[in-house]
Amino acid sequence: MTVISNSSPLIALSQIHQLSLLQHLFQKVYIPETVFQETVLQTRNLLQRENISRAIAEHFIVVAQPQSNYPFKRTIDKGERGVLNLAFDNHADFLIMDDKKARNEAQELGFKVLRTCTLLKRAEQLKLIDSHSILLQALADLKIYLPK
């Protein structure tokens, strides 16, 4: 199964020490180089940088450079374009994205999209976490709000 993530899910999960959920749910998640730059190289958040770098070192997050350069209908940021281009290159099964405009673009292009909130609910169902609501509140306390 090929799963590709955008920045916001990585940022959210890293802030609440739950990046390992990606490994438990999917074994491996790919991110484009642009998402790596945004979440690791360009961030001032040390916790985020360390947690995502560790996940990359442990090989359950894999950085890849997309080869496609698809002309999208909507104006979406570099990270989201990278995710969608990588999805085309690798015939992705799922994309993990929270931004509504990017999710709409991905769905119109035929990709199945998961939100971070959906992953947390699934992790609760699988008993990987006690409560998705508690984690959503922890994110809110950090001023990270996810679409429900």
N, C-alpha and C positions, 0 to 999 in steps of 0.2 A: 504494500500500500504506500502510495506517495502522498505525503502531507507537506504543505508549504505554509509557513506562518509569516504574517506581517509583524511590524514592530510592537503595536499596542498589546497583543497577548503576551509577548515576551516580557515587556516592561511590567505589566500587571503581575504576572506569575512570579517574576523575579523579586518583586517588592514584598511579596507575601511568602517567599521561600517555597514556592510550589512548582518550579520549572520541571521537577522530576515527574509531575503528572503527565507531561508530554511523552516521556519515555514509557510510562506505564500504559498510557492509552494508545500510543502509536509506534513505539519502539524507536522510531527515528523521525525527525522533522527537519525539513530543508528550509533555509532562508537565503534570499538573494544577498549578494555583496552589499547592496544599498541598505538593507535592513541591519546587517552586521555593522556597517559604518555608523548608522544612526544609534543603535542600541549599545554598542561597545566603544567604538573609537571616538565618537563625538559627544558622548554623555559625560556629565560631571558627577553623575550619581555612581559612587564607588560600589555600593551594594549591587546595583544593576550590572555594572561592568563585570564584577567578579563572578556573580552567579551565572550570567550568560556565557562568559569565557570558560567557566568550569564545565558547563553543559556541552560546549563545543569541544573542549579537551576530552571529555568523556564520550564523545562521538554520538550523542543522541540528538544533538543539533549540528547540522552539516551546512556549511556555507558553500554556495554554488553561484557561479556567474551565468546569468541567462544569456542565451544566444539570440533569442527572438527580439524583435522590436516592433511589437504590434501597435497599430494606430488606434488608440482607444477613443470612444465617443465622449467620455467625460474627462474633465480635468482632474486627475488624481496625482498624488505626490510620487516622488521617485521610488520610495519603498514599495508602494502599492503597484506601480508599474513593474517593478522588479519581480514582485510576487506573481503577478499575472503572466509576465513573460516566462518566468521559470515554470509556471503551471503549464503553459503551452509546450515548452520544451520537453517536459517530463510527463505529460498526460496525467496531471495530478488527480488523485481521487478526492481530496479535500483541501480547501484553503481555510486557514484560520485568520479571520479579519473582523474587526469591530466597526470600522468606519462605514457608515451606511452607503455613501456614494460608491465606495470601492466594492462593497458587498453587492450592490445592485449591478454594477458593471460586470463583476465576476459571474453572477447568476445569469445575466443576459447572454454571457459568452458560454454558458453551459456548465459552469463549475459548481460543485456543491460547496457551500460555505458554512463554516461553524464559527460561532462567536465564543469568546472567552467564558461568558456566563454559561453557555451550553456545555462547555467542557467541564466546568465546575459542577454543574448539576449531574453530568454523567459520572464524574469521579465520585460524587456522593452515592449515586445508585450502585456503583461498583465497590463501595465501602473503602475507597482510597483516601477519602477525607470524611470527617464527621459531619460537617455541615457547609454547604455552599453559601448559605446566608451569612454565616459568621465570616467567611472569607470575603464576601462582597462588602460586608460592613468594615472589615479591616482595610480594604481598598478605599472605601469612602473616607475612612479616617485619614488616609494618606492623600486625599483629594484626587483619587483615581476613580472615575465613574464609568461604568460599562453599560452599553445598551442592553436592555433585558429582553 
